[in-house]
Every structure is written in C-alpha cells, then in structure tokens.
C-alpha cells in the first residue's frame, strides 16, 4: 500500500510531466508554424546574431583543426580510438614505443644476431640507435602537442561550448514562449483574457531579455577563446620546430657517423660512396661562406681533413660570434664541447669539412658542428 505522501508525489510527477509535455507541444506548434510562415518570429538583434555566427564558426573550425591534428600526430585510427577511450575513462594510456623506436630495436636485435663486430652489424647498431633517438623526439612532440594544443581545444569543445549551446537552446525556448504569448494577446477577445495574456507576455519578454543577455555574455567570451587558442597554436608550432630541428641534427650526425664508418673500412676512396650530406648553405655570411666554398671545391675528390693545430691558430677573415642551440659533447680532443645558449667565436680554415667550424671559448678551442650553431651577424 502506498502512503498519502507517496500518492501526492506521484500526482505531482504526473502533473509536471503533463505540464512539460504541454509546453513542449506548444513550442513545437509555434516552431512549425514559423517554418511554414504562418506565425510571426521575434528576431534577435544584429549584434547577437553576429556573435552566434562567430561562435558557430569557432566551434566548427576548432573541431576540424582538432581532428586533423590528431590524424597528423597519430595516423593509426585504432590507436586514436584507444587514446580516446582512455581519455574518457580518465586513465593514463600505457606507454608504447613509437614506430621509430621499434625499428631501432629491431635493428639492434638484428645486429646481435649477425654479429656487432661485422660491418653490417655495427652499422645496424649505429642506425638503430639514431632511430631510437628519433622515436624519443617524436614521443616528446606527441606529449607536448597533446598538453599544449590538443587538450585546450578539446576542453573548449567539451566545456565552454557545451555551456554556450545549452544557453542558446534555452534562449530559443524563451523566444518561442515569447512569440506564443504575443499570439495569445492578438487572439484574446475578452478584456480579462487579454489582461492575463498581456501579463504573460511581459513575464515572457523579461525572461527572454535576461536569457539573451546571458547568451550574449557567453558568446562575447569567444574573443578570449581565440586569444587562448592563438597561444596554443604558437606552442604547437614551437614544439614542431623543436622536433624537426632535433630530427635534422640526429640525421646529420648519423650520416657523419656512417661516412666515418665507410672511410674507416674502405679508405679515402669511400668519400665518393658516402659523401657528407650537409651543404655549406648552413653557413651564413659572405666571408665564411666563401672560405667554405673554396675549401669544398678544392677537396671535392678527397676525404675532408681535420685541421692541424697550426691551421687552427690561423683564423680566416670573417670570424664571428655564434649562439649554441644544443648541448654537444666532444667526441675527441680535436672537438670542443658546447652548452646550449652560450656564445662562442667561430671561424673556418682552409681544408676543413664544410659542416664544421673552429670554435673558441676563452682559451679552449676545437671543432664544432655547424648545425648546432646560430651564426650571429
């Protein structure tokens, strides 16, 4: 048996359901008649309409940019679905090796089987290690891009935009209610009915105006969203620049390693087989560039030479300052170790590899790779 309170609650719920159904039906009728041109529609002011249009454009383009960035960073659709599921479950995705890291590991495993002391095995080890470095750089790009770019865009779509959409739907309902009240005032014949209809119209107009103001304020916040996304875009571009610079440096280092390996196996003639790939175009400035061009042309048919200490004492005209972009550990006594962001003096000497310069820091002097430097004017 149900108590009197339970009966009362059930009656209230039934009446509320009937009332909500009635309101929904009335709004549906009004909306349909507007579409058929059989009822008048209250138009929003031009400013609010412009804000709504701008908001819709922001939402649509944010969705497209987000989806395409996800495709760019993770071309595998199955992996994207897995990431999405873990994100929705608010769980951390298990760490996985990148494709480059997997390739590098396969090369190392192959080298172990073929013999690391063999020319093929040792080369597999060298290339495999650099592939793993490339994979690590890719992993850092994915992490940075997700944190600084994808997450803010996704938060806008799933947070701010949902709130805006909810308030816009509420505004549309308030507008329909307002137009329903306007129609009732026109149809009312008796004074008492007309007075009641006019009172409902005033209430509906107040609620509509209040909701229009709330919606306007939220949509004006889209300007702040654009500024936030602009900063995120800059962070994304910086992450890409760092990634591609790292990849470039790794590949240049790898090719130098392979060239040295080939030279050690085949002798001087191997320079024609494993040419050093870096162009002297990395050197900016007429004096250094000219010196490098001259040395490059004069030694095009022989292995690039390491400058002697006597040569290193004679800088070519055009010595200049350079900013170090990345840390660099010297491989032998002829090279100079570098620390990122420090300033050093650099110059070239006749007969040296065009991809290297002589660097000086106080009393320390040695070869430094061009690709680790930003030459200053």
WOBELBEL-V844984 format. One record per backbone hydrogen bond with DSSP energy under -1.0 kcal/mol. NH is the residue of the N-H (numbers start at 0). CO is the residue of the C=O. If there is no record, write none. Layout:
# WOBELBEL-V844984
NH:CO ; NH:CO
This chain:
# WOBELBEL-V844984
6:2 ; 7:3 ; 8:4 ; 9:5 ; 10:6 ; 11:7 ; 12:8 ; 13:9 ; 14:10 ; 15:11 ; 16:12 ; 17:13 ; 18:14 ; 19:15 ; 20:16 ; 21:17 ; 22:18 ; 23:19 ; 24:20 ; 25:21 ; 26:22 ; 27:23 ; 28:24 ; 29:25 ; 30:26 ; 31:27 ; 32:28 ; 33:29 ; 34:30 ; 35:31 ; 36:33 ; 37:32 ; 48:44 ; 49:45 ; 50:46 ; 51:47 ; 52:48 ; 53:49 ; 54:50 ; 55:51 ; 56:52 ; 57:53 ; 58:54 ; 59:55 ; 60:56 ; 61:57 ; 62:58 ; 63:59 ; 64:60 ; 65:61 ; 66:62 ; 67:63 ; 68:64 ; 69:65 ; 70:66 ; 71:67 ; 72:68 ; 73:69 ; 79:75 ; 80:76 ; 81:77 ; 82:78 ; 83:79 ; 84:80 ; 85:81 ; 86:82 ; 87:83 ; 88:84 ; 90:85 ; 101:97 ; 102:98 ; 103:99 ; 104:100 ; 105:101 ; 106:102 ; 107:103 ; 108:104 ; 109:105 ; 110:106 ; 111:107 ; 112:108 ; 113:109 ; 114:110 ; 117:114 ; 121:117 ; 122:118 ; 123:119 ; 124:120 ; 125:121 ; 126:122 ; 127:123 ; 128:124 ; 129:125 ; 130:126 ; 131:127 ; 132:128 ; 133:129 ; 134:130 ; 135:131 ; 136:132 ; 137:133 ; 138:134 ; 139:135 ; 140:136 ; 141:137 ; 142:138 ; 143:139 ; 144:140 ; 145:141 ; 146:142 ; 147:143 ; 148:144 ; 149:144 ; 150:145 ; 152:148 ; 153:149 ; 154:150 ; 155:151 ; 156:152 ; 157:153 ; 158:154 ; 160:155 ; 162:158 ; 163:159 ; 164:160 ; 165:161 ; 166:162 ; 167:163 ; 168:164 ; 169:165 ; 170:166 ; 171:167 ; 172:168 ; 173:169 ; 174:170 ; 175:171 ; 176:172 ; 177:173 ; 178:174 ; 179:175 ; 180:176 ; 181:177 ; 182:178 ; 183:179 ; 184:180 ; 185:181 ; 186:182 ; 187:183 ; 193:189 ; 194:190 ; 195:191 ; 196:192 ; 197:193 ; 198:194 ; 199:195 ; 200:196 ; 201:197 ; 202:198 ; 203:199 ; 204:200 ; 205:201 ; 206:202 ; 207:203 ; 208:204 ; 209:205 ; 210:206 ; 211:207 ; 212:208 ; 213:209 ; 214:210 ; 215:211 ; 216:212 ; 217:213 ; 218:214 ; 219:215 ; 221:218 ; 222:219 ; 224:220 ; 225:221 ; 226:222 ; 227:223 ; 228:224 ; 229:225 ; 230:226 ; 231:227 ; 232:228 ; 233:229 ; 234:230 ; 235:231 ; 236:232 ; 237:233 ; 238:234 ; 239:235 ; 240:236 ; 241:237 ; 242:238 ; 243:239 ; 244:240 ; 245:241 ; 246:242 ; 247:243 ; 248:244 ; 249:245 ; 250:246 ; 251:247 ; 252:248 ; 253:249 ; 254:250 ; 255:251 ; 256:252 ; 257:253 ; 258:254 ; 259:255 ; 260:256 ; 261:257 ; 262:258 ; 263:259 ; 264:260 ; 265:261 ; 266:262 ; 269:266 ; 270:267 ; 271:268 ; 273:269 ; 281:278 ; 282:279 ; 288:284 ; 289:285 ; 290:286 ; 291:287 ; 292:288 ; 293:289 ; 294:290 ; 295:291 ; 296:292 ; 297:293 ; 298:294 ; 301:298 ; 304:350 ; 311:307 ; 313:310 ; 315:347 ; 319:345 ; 321:343 ; 322:373 ; 323:341 ; 324:371 ; 327:337 ; 334:331 ; 335:366 ; 337:327 ; 340:323 ; 341:338 ; 343:321 ; 344:359 ; 345:319 ; 346:357 ; 351:348 ; 355:352 ; 356:367 ; 357:346 ; 358:365 ; 359:344 ; 360:363 ; 363:360 ; 365:358 ; 366:333 ; 367:356 ; 369:354 ; 371:368 ; 372:369 ; 373:322 ; 375:320
